[in-house]
Amino acid sequence: MDDASRDFERMADRTFSVNEEFGTPWSVPSGVSFESTSPERYRLGCHLHGSNETCAYIAQYEELIVIFSIRRSATFDGELARLLTYGEFNDIITDIDAVVSSKLDSSLIP
């Protein structure tokens, strides 16, 4: 296993760890339909910790590891605030994938 693969596995394990006593397991919600063949590997999902939901995406593009994590909902001053939809999360990681893929592709052109 090369360094980038080891880094991906280590970061994915850390990013997607959860103490099930305090939160739900990570899963891909039905509103997230992202698929890509650009990265060597990727992982994504969301999980609930109390009333706070976090969604994350981690991908390995060649030697580059990309991590994006965001609270989808959170409690502020005792009130639940909606921060973004699953569709918006899907759109963001789709855009990240497109930008990283195009930058890597363009770097291969002399």
Sequence and secondary structure as in RCSB ss.txt:
>XXXX:A:sequence
MDDASRDFERMADRTFSVNEEFGTPWSVPSGVSFESTSPERYRLGCHLHGSNETCAYIAQYEELIVIFSIRRSAT
FDGELARLLTYGEFNDIITDIDAVVSSKLDSSLIP
>XXXX:A:secstr
  HHHHHHHHHHHHHT   TTTB   B  TT     SSSSEEEEEEEEETTEEEEEEEEEETTEEEEEEEEEEEE
ETTEEEE   HHHHHHHHHHHHHHHHHHHHHHT  
